[in-house]
Amino acid sequence: MKLSLEQLSARMRQGETIPSRQTAQVALALSIPSILEQLVVTAMGYIDAAMVGHIGAEATASIGIVSSSTWLLHGVLVGLYTALSIQIAQYLGADRQDDARSVLRQAMLFNVILGVGAALFGLGISPFLPGWLGADPSLRANATAYFAIWSTALPFTMAMGMYLSILRAAGYALTASLISVLVCVLDAIFNFFLINPTRTLWGITVWGAGLGVPGAALGTALATVVGGLLALSILLLRKGPLCIRKPAPWKITRSCLRNLLWVGGPLAGERAAISLAQVVLVRIVAGLGTVAIAANSLAVNAEGLCYMAGYGIQSAAVTLIGQAVGANRKDMAKRFAWLCTGLGMGVMALSGVGLWIFAPTLMSLFTTDAAVIALGAQVLRIEAWAEPMFGASIVASGAMQGAGDSTSCFVLNIFSMWCIRLTLAFLLAPRLGLMGVWGAMCCELSIRGLLFLIRLARGKWLEKGALS
């Protein structure tokens, strides 16, 4: 008999011993939609990158130069709303539905406050950011426009990410995945018309705004607005434990704030510190020339085909372990953690093999520049060796986060990024160029995965217990 997440939670609360086959079925039922969602998101990212890449290397470089800054700003928001979804997962696991609905309402309030604040901050720094990052003057106008438009949409970007994360925490992984797929399709459609000028295709005149790089940002922003509003509408209308029409207060509580700071603080700090490290890496790459910047940006997009599957499994791990900890079943939490981590490592090992084989083909999807294709393929083949251990770090960190142990994730990730990757990149880039930067990344990801597996095996991450 197949179990739903709600049924699994109820049986865990009753102290039942659940067969491994059924736990694996629930894990796969949550993982598969998330993996497919991430693959579609990545595929649409490929389309976006290809649309911009065919404008030219400078267009790609102008986006690449600010990409690490978008990761930084968005990463802080992701850390905070992930903490809210972890609270909801644990409360549902403990059958505290009133508390779960209260957190949902508070999440809506945080979305408005933090999303608007982040948008204003991004708009304020957008004229100066490309210069701070060492961008060539020829790239700065497009880079500024891209970052400003992207920042304007941050309240909706946060809304979409947060509400989809909450839907997954409640077991509605398929619904969340379908919304993400729709957003990706809309993104490609909007970009098709906004990036390119009016032109003739197959004998038909097709209208285009001809906005170039700003058009790519605007297309993504419009698609995100649709996704954020749709996810919110589903939460407002859906029946079940999170039904917004059921009674719960509209106020920010001390317990939610305490849990948000306890779990979300380290998560936001981790993402901010990692993204700052990425900014430093981009600054290092910026000194290697336009070809290196473009190859680096496109190779990052190409690698997404590998690690996004890991992030899909991670989202399932956060939900499963959060509900197991909420149900006071540490034995089940540990079983889910190893099951999901093993699945993540296996999937990413296979995708790493594909990355090695098809590296030149992947790069050629984004650009026709031979120099960019050749350099990008070289660095992707270096990175392919690290994929299994990268998968271990991604999924194991999700398991620990679901248990409320975000502090250890913060420490391990920061040590790995700042002490290993940046040090090696700084030493190797002047001698080996972009290949040195990616070689540093490969070494660091392998060490990071090992550190997370050691932490997972020791079991101290389960000592945090359920949230208050």
N, C-alpha and C positions, 0 to 999 in steps of 0.2 A: 504494500500500500504506500502510495506517495504521500508525503507530508507537506503541508503548507508551512510557511514560517510561523504563522500564528499557532498552528497545531503543535509544531515543534516546541515553541515557547511554553505552551501549556503543559506539555509532557515533561519538559525540563523542570518547571516549577514544582511538579508533583514528585520529582525525584526519580523518575523512571530511567532505566538503562535503555538507551536508544541504539539499535543496531547500526554498525558502521555504514552499511549499505544505504540506509535511510538518511543518515547525516550527509553522506556524499551526494545523494540525490538533491537534498535541499541546497547544499553548497553549489552544485552545478546549476540548479534552477535559478539561483541568484547571480552566479558568475557569467553564465552564457549570454544573457541579454546585455550585461555590462560590457563584456568583451566585444560583442558584436557592435554595441554602441560606440565603443572606443575605436574600433576598426573603421567604422563609417565616418566618425569624426576625423580620424587620421586621413582617410581617403579624400574627404572634402578639403582638408588642409592641403593635401597634395594638389588638388584642383586650384585652390586659391594661389598656392605658391607657383604653380605652372602658369596661371594667368598673369601674375606679376612678373615671373621670370622671363616670359617671352617678350616683355617690354624691353628688358635689358638688364645687365648686371648691376647698373647703378640703381635701378628701381628696387631690385632685391636687396641690395646693400643698404638702402635707405630705411627699409623695414627692419633688416637684421640689426642695424645699429641701435635701435630702440627696443628690440624684442626682449632683451634681458630686463629692461625697466618695466615693461608690461608684466613680465613674470613676477617682478618684485611687488608691484602694487596689487596685482590680482592675488598673488600668493598670500599676502597678509590677510586679505578678505577670505580666501579659501580656508586658511587656518582657523579663523573665527567661526565661520558657518559650519565647518566640519565638527567643531566642538559642540555646537547646538544639535546637530544630527546625532552625535554620539549620546548626548543626554536623552534624546527621544528614544533611541534604540534601547538604552538601558532601562528607561522607565516603562517601555512597552514590555520588555522582558520580565520586569517585576510586576506587571499588570497594574501599573500606576497610570491609568489612562488620563486622569484629570491633570496630573503633572505633565504628561506628554503634550496635552493640548495647550497647557499654559506656556510651555517652552515654544511651541509653534507660534503663538501670538507674540511672544517676546522676540522671536526670530524676525517677524514681520517689522516690528519696531526698529530692531537693529539694522535691518536692511535699508530702511529709509535714512536713518541717522548716519550709518557708516558709508553706505553707497554714495550718498550725495556729498559727504565730506571728502571721500576719495576722488570723486569726479572733479570737485573744485580744486583739489590739490594737483591733480594731473593736468588740468587746464592751465593752472598757474605756472607750472614748471616747463610746459611744452615748448615755449620759445627758446629756452636756454639749454634744454637737455642734450640735443645733438652736439652742441659745442662742448658741454661738459664731458661727453663721451669720446671726444676727439674725432668726430666725424669730419670728413672732407667737406669744405664749403659747398661743393656741388650737390651734396646729399642732404644738406640741412633743411631746406624748404620742405621737401617731401617728408622727411623724417618728423619734422615738427607737426605738419598737417595730420599725418597718420596718428601720432600719439595723442593729439588734441581730440580728434574724432573718437578714437578708441576710449579715451578717458570720459568723454561725455556720456557714453553708454554704460559706464560702470554700475550705476544703480540697477539696471536691468540685467547686466552680466552677473552681478551678485545674486539678484533675485532668482535667475534661472538656476545657477549653481546650487544655491541654498535649498530651494524648494525641490529640486530633483534629488538632492542628497537626502532630504527628509523623506521623500517618497520611497527611496531605496531602503532607508532605515526601518520603514514600516512594512517592507516586503514587496513593494510595488516596483520591482526592478524593471519589468517589461514596459510599464507605462512611462517611466523615466527615460528608458532607452528610446522609445518611439518619439518622444518629444525631442530628444537630442538629434535623432536622425532627421526629423522634419526641419530643425534649425539648420543643420548642415546643408540640406538640399536647398533651403531658401538662401543660405549664404552664397552658394555657388550660382544660383539664379540671379540674385542681386548683383554679385560681382561681375557676372557675364555682361550685364547691361551697363553697369556703372564704370567699370574699368576701361572698357574698349569704346572707341568712337563708332559712329554709324558706319556700317560696312555692308558689303554684299557677300552673302554666304549661300552657296548652292543656287545662285541666281535670284536670291531673295534679299531685299534690302532690310537689314536688321538695325533698329535704332540702338544707339549707344551714347552715354553721356560723355565718354572720353575723359574721365577724371583721373585715370592712371592710379597712382599709389593712394591718393585720398579716396578714390572710389572703392578700393579694396577695404579700407577701414570703414567706410560708410555702409557697404554691403554687409559686413560682419555685424555692425552696430544694429542695423535694421532687423536682421535675423535674430539677434539676441533679444531685442525688444519683444518680438513675437513669442520667443521661447519663454521669457520671464513672465509675460502676461498669461500665457497658456498654462504654465506650471502652477501659477497662483490660482487661476480659475479652477483647476482640477482639485486643488486642496480646499477651495471654498465650497465646491459642490459635492465632492466624494463623501459617501457614507462610510462609517467605520470608526475606529478608536480616535483618529485625528480629525474627525468631522468638525469643522470650525464653527458650525451652528450649535454644537453642544456647549453647555455653559462652562466658562473659564474666564478668569480675570484678564483685562487688558492693562497689565502693568508689569514693569520690570521688577523681579523679585530678587532678594538677597541670595537665595540658594542658586538661582540661575546665573547671577553675576559671579558668585563664588566658583561655581563649576566652570563657567566660561573662562575665568582667569586661570583656574587650576589646569584645565585641559587646553583651552584655546590660546592662552598666553604663550606657552612653549611651542604650540603648533604654528602660531603666527610668527613668533620669533624665529623658529626654524626656517620657515619659508622665506622670511625676509632676509635672513642671513645667507641662505643658499642663493637667493636671487641676487643679493649684493655680490656674492662671489661670481655669479654669472656676469654681472655688470663689469667686474674686474677682468674676467676672461675676455669679454667683448672688447674691453679697452686694450688688452694685449693683442687680440686678433686685429683690431683696427690699425695697428702699426704694421701689419703684414701686407696691406694693400687691398684694393677693391676686389680682386679675384678671390683672395682668401676670405674676405668678409662675406661675399656672395656664396662661396663654397661652404663656409661654416654654417650660414643661415639655412641653406637648402639641405645640407646633410643632417642638421638637427631635425628638420621636417621629415626627412626620409627615415631616420632612426625611429621616429614615432610609431612606425608600423610595428616595431618590436615591443617597445615598452608600454604602449597604450593597452595592450592585452594584460600586462601586469597590473596596470592601474584599474582595469575592469575587475580583476580578481580581488584587488585590494578593497574595493568598495563593498564586495560581498563579505570579505573578512571583517571589516569594520561592523557591518550589520550583525553577522552571526555571533561574533565574540561579544559585541555590546549586549545583545539579548541574552547570551549565556551568562555573562557576568551579572546582569540585572536579575536573572533567575537564580543567582547564587550557585551556579554550576561551573566551578573552575575546571573540573575534569572535562566537561564538554568544550569549554573555551580553549583548553590546551589541544584537544583533538581537532577542533576547527582550525586552530592556528597552523598546525603542522600539515593538515590536509590542504589548506589553501596555499601555504608557502610552497609545498611540493608541486602543486598544480602550476603555480606561477613560474617556478624555475623550469619545469618541463616545457611549458608553452614558449617561454622566452628563449630557451635553448634551441628549439626548432626554428623560431623566427630569426635567431642569430645566424643559423646556417643559411636561411634564405637571404638574409642581408648580405652575407659574404658573396653568395653566388650572383645576386642580381643588383649589386651596388651600382655598376655603370648604368644599367637600365633605369633604376630608380632616379638617378641624377638627371638622366636625359629627359625624364618626364617634366622636369621643372625648367630646364633651360637648354638652349642650343649652343651656348658658349662652350667650346671644346675644352678650354683651360679649366673652367669651373667644373665641368663634368669629370675630368681626369682627377683633379685634386679632391673633389668630393668623394669619388669612388675609393680613393686611397684611404681617406680617413674613416669611411664607413667600414672598411674591411678591418681596420684596427679595432674599432669599437665592437664589432661582432663577437670578439672573444669574451667580452665582459657581460654579455646579455644574461646568461643564467644567474650569475651572482647579483646582477642588477635586479633581476626578478625577485631574488631572495630578500633584498633590502626593501623593495617596494611593498611586497605582501606582508613580510614580518612586521614592518612598521605599522601597517594597517591593523594587524592583529593587536599590537601593543596599544595603539590609539583607541581601539574599540574597548579595551580594558581600562582606559583612563590613564595609561602610562605614556603620556606624550613627552615627559621630561627626558626620558632615556633616548627617545627618538631625536629630540633636539640635540642632545650632547653628542650622540654618535654621528649624526649628519653634519653638524658643524665642524667637529674634529676632522672628519673625512674630507669635507670640501675645502676648508681653509688651511689645514695643516698638510694635507697630502696633495690634492689636486692643484691648488693654486701655487704651492711651492714648486711642484714638478713642472707645471706649465711655464712659470716664470723662468726656470732654468733651461727648459728644453726649447721654448719658442725661438729664441735668438739663433739657435743652432739648427733646428729641424723645421722651423716654420709651423704651419698649421698641423702637420703630422705630429710635431712634438706636443702641441696642445691636446690633440686627441689621444696620443699615447699616454699622457698624464691622466686623462679622463678614464681610459681603460684600466689603468693600474688602480686608480682611486675607487672605481665602482666595484672592482673585484675585492678589494680590502673591505669596503663598506659592507658588502654582502656577507662576508665572513664574520664581521663584527656583529651584525644583526642575528645571524644564526647562533652564535655563541650566547647572545643575550636571550634568545628564544629558548635555547636548551636549558639555561640556568633557571628559568621559571620565575624570576623575581618580578617580572612585569605583571604577574597576576596578583601581587601583594597589594596593589593599589585599591582593589575592591570596587564596589558599586559607588556611583556618585551620590551625594546627599540629596 
